[in-house]
Amino acid sequence: MARMSTRKRNRLTKRDFAGPGRSFPINDRSHARAAISGASRSLHAGNISAATARRVQSKARAKLHSRSYRKGTRK
């Protein structure tokens, strides 16, 4: 996964996060893919509920399949 500085993470909008409390950033392709697998790991570890995991994975997949992400540019 790409590294993100604290400054950059703090500048992200609420839309760029898939989880509650600004967790699971999905601002680019690598972070969206990491959010999908991270939600699964967190579910199996007992840290989040099944509903939260589904919601995070759904938002991350929607970002991955959006037109701007498929082209490699973000608008």
Backbone as JSON, one array per atom type, in Angstrom:
{
  "sequence": "MARMSTRKRNRLTKRDFAGPGRSFPINDRSHARAAISGASRSLHAGNISAATARRVQSKARAKLHSRSYRKGTRK",
  "N": [[0.84, -1.17, 0.0], [0.43, 2.26, -0.66], [2.22, 4.81, 1.0], [1.03, 7.29, 3.28], [1.17, 10.57, 4.33], [0.62, 12.22, 7.48], [-0.3, 14.8, 7.2], [-1.38, 14.76, 4.58], [-3.4, 12.85, 4.92], [-5.05, 14.15, 6.78], [-6.05, 16.16, 5.19], [-7.81, 14.94, 3.5], [-11.17, 14.47, 2.32], [-14.36, 13.67, 3.84], [-15.62, 11.92, 2.14], [-13.56, 10.41, 1.13], [-13.07, 8.27, 2.76], [-13.89, 5.0, 3.86], [-14.73, 3.74, 6.15], [-16.06, 3.96, 9.54], [-15.45, 6.86, 11.55], [-13.33, 8.1, 10.13], [-11.8, 5.98, 9.13], [-10.16, 3.49, 7.11], [-9.02, 4.69, 4.48], [-9.8, 5.59, 1.11], [-8.71, 6.93, -1.05], [-7.19, 6.47, -3.33], [-6.36, 3.93, -5.82], [-4.71, 1.88, -4.65], [-5.14, 2.23, -1.91], [-7.87, 1.76, -1.79], [-8.04, -0.94, -2.52], [-6.62, -1.99, -0.37], [-8.36, -1.32, 1.68], [-10.5, -3.03, 1.24], [-9.38, -5.59, 1.75], [-8.46, -5.1, 4.33], [-10.8, -4.64, 5.76], [-11.9, -7.18, 5.74], [-9.96, -8.59, 7.22], [-10.2, -7.22, 9.68], [-12.8, -7.89, 10.36], [-12.62, -10.7, 10.77], [-10.88, -10.66, 12.91], [-12.47, -9.67, 14.82], [-12.83, -6.99, 15.26], [-14.54, -5.26, 13.9], [-18.0, -5.13, 12.93], [-19.99, -7.42, 10.92], [-21.72, -6.03, 9.27], [-20.51, -3.51, 9.1], [-18.12, -4.23, 7.84], [-19.1, -5.11, 5.35], [-20.14, -2.68, 4.42], [-17.83, -1.07, 4.22], [-16.35, -2.53, 2.32], [-18.11, -2.38, 0.16], [-18.18, 0.4, -0.4], [-15.5, 0.8, -1.07], [-15.2, -0.89, -3.31], [-16.97, 0.39, -5.03], [-15.62, 2.78, -5.48], [-13.35, 1.76, -6.77], [-14.48, 0.81, -9.14], [-15.45, 3.05, -10.32], [-15.63, 5.4, -12.99], [-13.51, 7.35, -13.2], [-11.49, 6.2, -11.66], [-10.9, 3.87, -13.07], [-9.69, 4.81, -15.37], [-7.39, 5.75, -14.36], [-7.04, 8.34, -13.6], [-8.05, 10.86, -11.37], [-10.91, 12.69, -10.6]],
  "CA": [[0.0, 0.0, 0.0], [1.16, 3.51, -0.7], [2.31, 5.52, 2.28], [0.34, 8.57, 3.3], [1.6, 11.39, 5.46], [-0.45, 12.69, 8.35], [-0.82, 16.03, 6.59], [-2.22, 14.4, 3.45], [-4.59, 12.17, 5.44], [-5.9, 15.16, 7.4], [-6.64, 16.99, 4.13], [-8.82, 14.18, 2.76], [-12.56, 14.75, 2.68], [-15.1, 12.55, 4.44], [-15.92, 11.02, 1.03], [-12.39, 9.59, 0.83], [-12.95, 7.23, 3.77], [-14.98, 4.02, 3.74], [-15.14, 3.25, 7.45], [-16.48, 4.93, 10.55], [-14.39, 7.57, 12.25], [-12.22, 8.36, 9.2], [-10.96, 4.79, 8.97], [-10.11, 2.91, 5.78], [-8.99, 5.67, 3.39], [-9.96, 5.02, -0.24], [-8.44, 8.06, -1.93], [-6.61, 6.01, -4.59], [-6.59, 2.5, -6.07], [-4.03, 1.0, -3.7], [-5.81, 2.32, -0.62], [-9.18, 1.12, -1.92], [-7.82, -2.4, -2.45], [-6.22, -2.29, 1.0], [-9.55, -1.21, 2.53], [-11.29, -4.25, 1.06], [-8.75, -6.68, 2.5], [-8.39, -4.7, 5.73], [-12.12, -4.85, 6.37], [-12.03, -8.62, 5.94], [-9.08, -8.94, 8.35], [-10.77, -6.66, 10.9], [-13.98, -8.68, 10.67], [-12.19, -11.98, 11.32], [-10.24, -10.41, 14.2], [-13.52, -9.27, 15.76], [-12.74, -5.56, 15.52], [-15.69, -4.59, 13.31], [-19.14, -6.03, 12.7], [-20.17, -7.87, 9.54], [-22.37, -4.95, 8.52], [-19.49, -2.5, 8.85], [-17.2, -4.78, 6.85], [-19.78, -5.06, 4.06], [-20.25, -1.28, 4.01], [-16.49, -0.63, 3.82], [-16.02, -3.21, 1.07], [-18.99, -1.85, -0.88], [-17.71, 1.74, -0.77], [-14.19, 0.67, -1.73], [-15.43, -1.44, -4.65], [-17.61, 1.43, -5.84], [-14.54, 3.69, -5.88], [-12.51, 1.07, -7.75], [-15.19, 0.63, -10.4], [-15.91, 4.32, -10.89], [-15.0, 5.7, -14.28], [-12.26, 8.07, -13.04], [-10.46, 5.29, -11.13], [-10.51, 2.91, -14.11], [-8.79, 5.47, -16.3], [-6.14, 6.08, -13.68], [-7.04, 9.73, -13.19], [-9.1, 11.11, -10.4], [-11.5, 14.02, -10.74]],
  "C": [[0.89, 1.23, 0.0], [1.14, 4.17, 0.68], [1.6, 6.85, 2.17], [0.79, 9.34, 4.53], [0.38, 11.83, 6.27], [-1.1, 13.93, 7.74], [-1.78, 15.7, 5.44], [-3.51, 13.73, 3.92], [-5.56, 13.18, 6.06], [-6.61, 16.04, 6.37], [-7.71, 16.25, 3.32], [-10.22, 14.53, 3.25], [-13.2, 13.5, 3.28], [-15.42, 11.5, 3.39], [-14.78, 10.05, 0.73], [-12.12, 8.51, 1.87], [-14.14, 6.29, 3.67], [-15.51, 3.58, 5.1], [-15.58, 4.34, 8.4], [-15.27, 5.62, 11.19], [-13.15, 7.8, 11.4], [-11.25, 7.18, 9.12], [-11.08, 4.28, 7.54], [-10.13, 3.97, 4.67], [-9.07, 4.97, 2.04], [-9.71, 6.11, -1.28], [-7.77, 7.67, -3.25], [-6.79, 4.5, -4.69], [-5.94, 1.6, -5.02], [-4.68, 1.05, -2.33], [-7.19, 1.68, -0.66], [-9.05, -0.4, -1.83], [-7.43, -2.81, -1.03], [-7.41, -2.22, 1.96], [-10.41, -2.47, 2.43], [-10.68, -5.39, 1.87], [-8.67, -6.36, 3.99], [-9.7, -4.9, 6.46], [-12.34, -6.33, 6.65], [-11.18, -9.07, 7.14], [-9.67, -8.45, 9.67], [-12.02, -7.43, 11.33], [-13.58, -9.99, 11.34], [-11.48, -11.83, 12.66], [-11.25, -9.98, 15.25], [-13.51, -7.79, 16.07], [-13.89, -4.75, 14.94], [-16.79, -5.62, 13.07], [-19.19, -6.42, 11.22], [-20.79, -6.77, 8.69], [-21.38, -3.85, 8.18], [-18.51, -2.98, 7.79], [-17.82, -4.74, 5.46], [-19.86, -3.63, 3.53], [-18.91, -0.75, 3.52], [-16.13, -1.25, 2.47], [-16.86, -2.67, -0.08], [-18.52, -0.48, -1.35], [-16.38, 1.66, -1.52], [-14.34, 0.11, -3.14], [-16.08, -0.42, -5.58], [-16.56, 2.43, -6.33], [-13.67, 3.04, -6.94], [-13.17, 0.97, -9.11], [-15.71, 1.93, -11.0], [-15.07, 4.65, -12.12], [-13.64, 6.39, -14.1], [-11.16, 7.17, -12.5], [-10.0, 4.3, -12.19], [-9.54, 3.53, -15.09], [-7.47, 5.83, -15.67], [-6.04, 7.54, -13.28], [-8.21, 9.95, -12.25], [-9.6, 12.53, -10.57], [-12.12, 14.47, -9.47]]
}
